[in-house]
Amino acid sequence: MLQNYVTSILSTCFSLFLMGKVFAFWGRSEWGKLVTCLLGAAICAYCIFKPQAAIAILTNLGTLLVSVFQ
């Protein structure tokens, strides 16, 4: 119950922040920053809504990175 409440609050705050940034970049015609913001937002949204899958992906990437430098 608490996890759902916290996730709802975080996703609402995230959405409001994203909308402000996107409209600001769109208004100033900064297309590179707009696309970068949207890609970062997609990654953050994935981590918020699928935390276990995000942890698994980051664990696999960390293991791969460490194995490359051994």
C-alpha distances in whole Angstrom, upper triangle without the diagonal:
4,5,5,6,9,10,11,13,14,16,17,19,20,21,23,25,26,27,29,31,31,33,35,36,37,39,41,42,40,40,39,37,35,35,34,31,30,30,28,25,25,25,22,20,20,19,16,15,17,16,17,20,21,21,24,26,26,27,30,31,31,33,35,36,37,39,41,42,43
4,5,5,6,8,10,11,12,14,15,17,18,20,21,23,24,26,27,29,30,32,33,35,36,38,39,40,39,38,38,35,33,33,32,29,28,29,26,24,24,23,20,19,20,18,15,15,16,15,17,20,20,20,23,25,25,26,29,30,30,32,34,35,36,38,40,41,42
4,5,5,6,8,10,10,12,14,15,16,18,20,21,22,24,26,27,28,30,31,32,34,36,37,38,36,35,35,32,31,30,29,26,25,25,23,21,21,20,17,16,16,14,11,11,13,12,13,16,17,17,19,21,21,22,25,26,27,29,31,31,32,35,36,37,39
4,6,5,6,9,10,10,12,14,15,16,18,20,21,22,24,26,26,28,30,31,32,34,36,37,35,34,34,31,30,29,28,26,24,25,23,20,20,20,17,15,15,14,11,10,12,13,15,17,17,18,21,22,23,24,27,28,28,30,32,33,34,37,38,39,41
4,5,5,6,9,10,11,13,14,15,17,19,20,21,23,25,26,27,29,30,32,33,35,36,35,34,34,31,29,30,29,26,25,25,23,20,21,21,18,16,17,16,13,13,15,15,18,20,20,21,24,25,25,27,29,30,30,33,35,35,36,39,40,41,43
4,5,5,6,9,10,11,12,14,16,16,18,20,21,23,24,26,27,28,30,32,33,34,33,32,32,29,27,28,26,23,23,23,21,18,19,19,15,14,16,14,10,11,14,13,16,18,18,18,22,23,22,24,27,27,28,30,32,32,33,36,37,38,40
4,5,5,6,8,10,10,12,14,15,16,18,20,21,22,24,26,27,28,30,31,32,30,30,29,27,25,25,24,21,20,20,18,15,16,15,12,11,12,11,7,8,11,11,14,16,15,16,19,20,20,22,25,25,26,28,30,30,32,34,35,36,38
4,6,5,6,9,10,11,12,14,15,16,19,20,21,23,24,26,27,28,30,31,30,29,29,27,25,25,24,21,20,21,19,16,16,17,14,12,14,13,10,10,13,14,17,19,18,20,22,23,23,26,28,28,29,32,33,33,35,37,38,40,41
4,6,5,6,9,10,11,12,14,16,17,19,20,21,23,25,26,27,29,30,29,29,29,26,24,25,24,20,20,21,19,16,17,18,14,13,15,15,11,12,16,16,19,21,19,21,24,25,24,27,29,29,29,32,34,34,35,38,39,40,42
4,5,5,6,9,10,11,12,14,16,16,18,20,21,22,24,26,27,28,27,26,26,23,21,22,21,17,17,18,16,13,14,14,11,10,13,11,8,10,13,13,17,18,16,18,21,21,21,23,26,25,26,29,30,30,32,35,35,36,38
4,5,5,6,9,10,10,12,14,15,16,18,20,21,22,24,26,26,25,24,24,21,20,20,19,16,15,16,14,11,12,13,10,8,11,11,7,8,12,13,17,17,16,18,21,21,21,24,26,25,26,29,30,30,32,35,35,36,39
4,5,5,6,9,10,11,13,14,15,17,18,20,21,22,25,26,25,24,25,22,20,21,20,17,16,18,16,13,14,16,13,11,14,14,11,12,16,17,20,21,20,22,25,25,24,27,29,29,30,33,34,34,36,38,39,40,42
4,5,5,6,9,10,11,12,14,16,17,19,20,21,23,24,23,23,23,20,19,20,19,15,15,17,15,12,15,16,12,11,15,15,12,14,17,17,21,22,20,22,25,25,24,27,29,28,29,32,33,33,35,37,38,38,41
4,6,5,6,9,10,11,12,14,15,16,18,20,21,22,21,20,20,17,16,17,16,12,12,14,11,8,11,12,9,8,12,12,10,12,15,15,19,19,17,19,22,22,21,24,26,25,26,29,30,29,32,34,35,35,38
4,5,5,6,9,10,10,12,14,15,16,18,20,21,20,19,20,17,15,16,16,12,11,14,12,9,11,13,11,9,13,14,12,13,16,17,21,21,19,22,25,23,23,27,28,27,29,32,32,32,34,37,37,38,41
4,5,5,6,9,10,11,12,14,15,16,19,20,19,20,20,17,15,17,17,13,13,16,15,12,14,16,14,13,16,17,15,16,20,21,24,24,22,25,28,27,26,30,31,30,31,35,35,34,37,39,39,40,43
4,6,5,6,9,10,11,12,14,15,17,18,17,18,18,15,13,15,15,11,12,14,12,10,13,15,12,12,16,16,15,17,20,20,24,24,21,24,27,25,25,28,30,28,29,33,33,32,34,37,37,37,40
4,5,5,6,8,10,11,12,14,15,16,15,15,15,12,10,12,12,8,8,11,10,7,10,12,11,11,14,15,14,16,19,19,23,23,20,23,25,24,23,27,28,27,28,31,31,30,33,36,35,36,39
4,6,5,6,8,10,10,12,14,15,15,15,16,14,11,13,14,10,10,13,13,10,13,16,14,13,17,18,17,18,21,22,26,25,23,26,29,27,27,30,32,30,31,35,35,34,37,39,39,40,43
4,6,5,6,9,10,11,12,14,14,15,16,13,11,14,14,11,12,15,14,12,15,18,16,16,20,20,19,21,24,25,28,28,25,28,31,29,28,32,33,31,33,36,36,35,38,40,40,40,44
4,6,5,6,8,10,11,12,11,12,13,9,8,11,11,8,9,13,12,10,14,16,14,15,18,19,19,21,23,24,28,27,24,27,29,27,26,30,31,29,30,34,33,32,35,38,37,37,41
4,5,5,6,8,10,10,10,10,11,9,6,9,10,7,8,11,12,10,13,15,15,15,18,20,19,21,23,24,28,27,24,27,29,27,27,30,31,29,31,34,34,33,36,38,37,38,41
4,6,5,6,9,10,10,11,13,11,9,12,14,11,11,15,15,14,16,19,18,18,21,23,22,23,26,28,31,30,28,31,33,31,30,34,35,33,35,38,37,36,39,42,41,42,45
4,5,5,6,9,9,11,13,10,9,12,13,11,13,16,16,15,18,20,19,20,23,24,24,25,28,29,32,31,29,31,34,32,31,35,36,33,35,38,37,36,39,41,40,41,44
4,5,5,6,5,7,9,7,5,9,10,9,11,14,14,14,16,19,19,19,22,24,24,25,27,28,32,30,28,30,33,30,29,33,34,31,33,36,35,34,37,39,38,38,42
4,5,5,6,7,10,9,7,10,12,11,12,15,16,15,17,20,20,20,23,25,25,26,28,30,33,32,29,32,34,32,31,35,35,33,35,38,37,36,39,41,40,41,44
4,6,8,10,13,12,10,14,15,14,15,18,19,18,21,23,23,23,26,28,28,29,32,33,36,35,32,35,37,35,34,38,39,36,38,41,40,39,42,44,43,44,47
4,6,9,11,10,10,13,15,14,16,18,19,19,22,24,24,25,27,29,29,30,33,34,37,36,33,36,38,35,34,38,39,36,37,41,40,38,41,43,42,42,46
4,6,9,9,8,11,13,13,14,17,18,19,21,23,23,24,27,28,29,30,32,33,36,35,32,35,37,34,33,37,37,34,36,40,38,37,40,42,40,41,45
4,6,6,6,9,10,11,12,15,16,16,19,20,21,22,25,26,27,28,30,31,34,32,29,32,34,31,30,34,34,31,33,36,35,33,36,39,37,37,41
4,5,5,6,9,10,11,12,14,15,17,19,20,21,23,24,25,27,28,29,32,30,28,31,32,29,29,32,32,29,31,35,33,32,35,37,35,36,40
4,5,5,6,9,10,11,12,14,16,17,18,20,21,23,24,26,27,28,31,28,26,28,30,26,26,30,29,26,28,31,30,28,32,33,31,32,36
4,6,5,6,9,10,10,12,14,15,16,18,20,21,22,24,25,26,29,27,24,27,29,26,25,28,29,26,27,31,29,28,31,33,32,32,36
4,5,5,6,9,10,10,12,14,15,16,18,20,21,22,24,25,28,26,24,27,28,25,25,29,29,26,28,32,30,29,33,35,33,34,38
4,5,5,6,9,10,11,13,14,15,17,19,20,21,22,24,26,24,22,25,26,23,23,27,26,24,26,29,28,27,30,32,30,32,35
4,5,5,6,8,10,11,12,14,16,17,18,20,21,22,24,22,20,22,24,21,20,24,24,21,23,26,25,24,27,29,28,29,32
4,5,5,6,9,10,10,12,14,15,16,18,20,20,23,22,19,22,24,21,20,24,25,22,24,27,27,25,28,31,30,31,34
4,5,5,6,9,10,10,12,14,15,16,18,19,22,20,18,21,23,20,20,24,24,22,24,27,27,26,29,31,30,32,35
4,5,5,6,9,10,11,13,14,16,16,17,20,18,15,18,20,17,17,21,21,19,21,24,23,22,26,27,26,28,31
4,5,5,6,9,10,11,12,14,15,16,19,17,14,17,19,16,15,19,20,18,19,23,22,21,24,26,26,27,30
4,5,5,6,8,10,10,12,14,15,18,17,14,17,19,17,17,21,21,20,21,25,25,24,27,29,29,30,33
4,5,5,6,9,10,11,12,13,16,14,12,16,17,15,15,19,20,18,20,23,23,23,26,28,27,29,32
4,5,5,6,9,10,10,11,14,12,9,12,14,12,12,16,16,15,17,20,20,19,22,24,24,26,28
4,5,5,6,9,10,10,13,13,10,12,15,13,13,16,18,17,18,21,22,21,24,26,26,27,30
4,5,5,6,8,10,13,12,10,13,16,14,15,18,19,19,20,23,24,24,26,28,29,30,33
4,5,5,6,7,10,9,7,11,12,11,12,15,16,16,18,21,21,22,24,26,26,28,30
4,6,5,5,8,8,5,8,11,10,10,13,15,15,16,19,20,20,22,24,25,27,29
4,6,6,10,10,9,11,14,14,14,16,18,18,20,22,23,24,26,28,29,30,32
4,6,9,9,9,12,14,14,15,17,19,19,21,23,24,25,27,29,30,32,34
4,6,6,6,9,10,11,12,14,16,17,18,20,21,22,24,26,27,29,31
4,6,5,6,9,10,10,12,14,15,16,18,20,21,22,24,26,27,29
4,5,5,6,9,10,11,12,14,15,17,18,20,21,23,25,26,27
4,5,5,6,9,10,11,12,14,15,17,18,20,21,23,25,26
4,5,5,6,8,10,11,12,14,15,16,18,20,21,23,25
4,5,5,6,9,10,10,12,14,15,16,18,20,21,23
4,6,5,6,9,10,11,12,14,15,17,19,20,21
4,5,5,6,9,10,11,12,14,15,17,19,20
4,5,5,6,9,10,10,12,14,15,17,19
4,5,5,6,9,10,11,12,14,16,17
4,5,5,6,9,10,11,12,15,16
4,5,5,6,9,10,11,13,15
4,5,5,6,9,10,11,13
4,5,5,6,9,10,11
4,6,5,6,9,10
4,5,5,7,9
4,5,5,7
4,6,5
4,6
4
